[in-house]
Amino acid sequence: MKTKLHSVPDWNQTMREIGWNDAPTAADVEKRIEKELTRGRVTFIDAGNAPIGNGFRVTLRIVSKLPKFNREKVALTVGSGLYDRTVEDRLLGMRVGESAAVTVKDEPVRFTVLNAEKKHVPVLTDEMVKELSVEDAEDLPAYRTYTERKLRTEYAANLCRRVLDRLKAEANMEPPSEEDVVSVIDLEYEPLRVRFSLDTLSLEEWKNDLGREEMRAFYEQIYPDVAILFGTTSKESFYASRRDAAKETIRDCLILRAVLHDETDPTMEPKAAEKLLSIMTERVIKTIYGG
């Protein structure tokens, strides 16, 4: 690769500065498991005299000069923000039969709780897991491991991107060279070169495909930038629509190679940035959770 990176800040220090206090916890894992396994299975039951909490479905009689807040009966889900945040927040801790008042748009809004229902979540079972058809997760313990891994990876990947953006902003590097840019795009379009070359697609097939309306829209998107690969034009092109993305790939790889002490070359290996980000994600997971 021709483009050079001269210096880059310490990535571990940068990550510590950003922090990971919001990394997924065991409670987050259980919450995600419950959400995924009970999707479409949650029902509502009478809340009795229980204090209203987020997620409760309530019915109010509400009085105000404001038309929206002047109803004999209005149903809402507390905490959803779909009705009015001020009213929903005031409902927290109230019980059926109780009344309260808030101010909305400088107007008093009075309401009485007529009914309240709370969510009823079914007991989680291995059968629920099997219905999801998740590979290597056929029971609750395996699905818990799968979900934990998924949440940690999602979080670490996002943190890596934030760290990478900070490092790129502070690093001392050369602008991506034209030769590197073209090489990266050539790698990206290699599958198209193979697919649409006259070695794999006859001229007659080519003409027939171009005559199909559903294919024409596709070709219009890719043809201007890859026409030179087809040998159908003498017009030189550096695939203008992909230049910025190629430059970003080169910058990402320069930083990632430096912090990972890796030799992966984006001008020689397809999806080099994705590979390096995956390696960095694994390291971040170990940094946060150990192991």
N, C-alpha and C positions, 0 to 999 in steps of 0.2 A: 504494500500500500504506500502510495506516494505522500499522502497527507501526514503531517507530523503533529504530535502533541508534545509540548515542551514542559508543562507542569500542570498538576491538578491537586486540589486540596485533599486532605485525608478524608476518605469517605466514611470511616467509622466515627470520626469526630462530627462530621456533617450530620450523620444519622442521629447521633446523640443530641445534637442541637435541635433537630426537628422533633425528636422524642417519639415514644410509642405508648403513651399512657392509655390510648384508646384501643390498644390491641385486643382482639377477641378473647374473652374469658370463657371459663367452663359454663358460666350462666348463659353467655351468648350462644354457645353451642347447643345447649338444651333448648333455648328459645327457638333457634332455627329448626331443630329436629321437630319440635312440636308443631311449628308452622307448616313444615313440608308434609308431615305425616297426617295432619288433621285437616289439610286443605279440602274444603267441601264437606267436612264432617262436623264442624262446630255448630252447635245449636244454642238457643237461648232459653233459660228457665227463669221462673219468677224469683226475684231477688229477695222477697220477703222484707224483713226490716233491716237488711244489710246496708251499710253505708255505700253510697254510689262511688264507683271508681272509674278509671279510664276503661273504655271498652263496653261499659254498660249501655244498654239501649233503653232510653227513657221516653215517657210521654208527658208533656207539660200542658197546662193551661197557662197562657201567657198574655199579658195585657200591656199595651203601650200605644202611644200616638203613631208610632212607626208601623206601617202596614205589615211588614214582615214579622213583627213581634206582637201581633194582636190576633191570636188564634185561640179557639176553644180547645183544640188539640193539635199539638205539633210533636212529631217524633224525631229524635236525633240520637246519634251515637256520641257519647261523651269522649272527648279527647281527639276526635277525628278532625276538628276544625272546619267541618263542612257546613255547620249552622252558624255559630258565632262563638269565637274563642272566649269572650268575656262571660257569656252565659254558661258555656261548658265548664270553664274553670270554677265558677261559683257553685256548680252542681256537685263538685267533688266533696264527699263526706256527708251530703244531705241524704235524707230518707224519704220514702213515700209518704205523702201527706204534708210534708214541710213546704214552706214558702220562703221566698227570698226576693231581693231586688238588686238590680245592677243599673249602671248608666251606660247607654249606647248612643253615640252621636249626640251627646248632651241631653238625651231624653231618658226618663226613668222607665225601666222595664221590670215588671213584676211577674213572677211566675210561681206556680204550684206544681209539685211533682205528683202526677196522677198514677203513674205506674213505672216500675223499673225492672229490667231483666238483666241477668248477668250471663256471660258466656259459659257454656258447658262444654268442656273439652273431653273427648273420649279417652279412655286409657290406651296408651300406645302399645302396639303388639307387633310381633314378628311378621304377622300377615300383612300389616300396613307397609312394612319395609319391602316385602316381596312384591307387592303391587307396583312399587316404583321401578322395579327391574333395574336397580343400580348394580353395576358389575362389582363383584367381590363384596357385596353388602346384602346378605340374605337374612340377617337378624338385627335386632336392636344394638347389640354391642358393636357389630361390624359397621352398622350405619353411623353409630356415634363416632367411631374412628374415622370414617369417610368424611363426615361433616366437619369434624375438628380439623382435619387436614385441609379441606376445601376452604374453610374460613381463614385459617392461618395463611394459606397460600395467597388468597385474594388480598388480604391485608398487607402481607409482605411485598407482593408485587406492586401494589399502589405506593407503599413506602419507598420501594426502590426507585420508582419513577420520580417521586418527589426529590429524593436524594440526587438522582441523575440530573434532573433539571437544575438543581442548585450547583452541582459540580460543573456543568457545562457553562453556567453563567459566570463562574469564577475561574475557570481553567484558562491556561494560555495555550492556544492551539492555532494552527494555520487554517485558513479557509479550505474546504474540501477541493482537491484538485480536479480538473476537468476529466482527467484520465480515470480517476477513481469513481467519479459520478457516473460516467458512461459504463464502466465495468459493473457497478452495482445494478444499474438498470438492465444491462444485458443479462445478468443472472436472473433478474425478476421475470424477464420476458422469454427466458429459455423454454419454459413449457409451451408458450404460444408458438415459438419458432418450430418446435417439434410438431405441435398439433396442426399448424396451418401451412407447413412447408409442402411443396409439391411432391415431396418424397412420401408423405403420408396421406395427402389429399389430392386427388386427381384434378386436373383443370376443369373437367366436366362437373365434378362434385363441388368444386369451388364456385363455379358459375351458378349451379343449382341452389347452393346455400345462400348466395348473395341475392337470389331472387325471392327468397322467403322473407316475408315481412318481419316475423319474429326474430330472424337472424340479422336482418339489416340493421336494426337498432343496436345490436351488440357490436357488429363490425364498425358502426359509426363511432362507437366509444373507443375502440382499440386501434382501428386501422391507421389513423394518421400517425400514431406514435410507433407502430411496429411494421409499417409498410416496407421499410427498407429490409426487414428480416425476410419478407416474402419474396424478395427479388423482383418486385413488380413496379418499382419506381427508382429513379436515379437521384431523387431529391434526398439530400442528406438531412438526417434528423437526430437530435439528441434526446428525443422523447420528452418534449417540454413539460408535459403534464406530470411527469414523475421526478423531475429534477429536484424540487424542494424536498420531497420525501427521501430521495437518495442521499442528499446532503445531510439530512437529519440522521439517517442510518449510520453514515460515516462518523458523524460527531458522537453519536451514542456508543459506537463500537470503540472509538479511540479512548473514551473515558472508561468504559467497562473493561477493556483489555488492560488498562493501566492499574485499575483497582483490584482486578482479579488475577493479574500476572498471567494472562492468557494470550495465546497467539492467533486466535480465530480472526480470519481476514474477511471482511465483508465483500471485498472484490473477488474473492475466490469461493466463498461458501454461502449458499442461499440461506436466508433467514438467520444470518449471523447474530444480529441484534437480539432476536428472540431467544436464541440459544444462550447468549451471555446473560441476558436478563433472568433467565431461568436459573442459571448457576448462582447469580447474585441473590435471587429470591430465597434459595435454599440456605444461603449463608445468613440472611437476615432472620429467617425462621429460627435458626440455631442461636443467633445472638439474642433474640427475644425470649425464646422458650427453653434454650439450653439443649443438650443432647448432641 
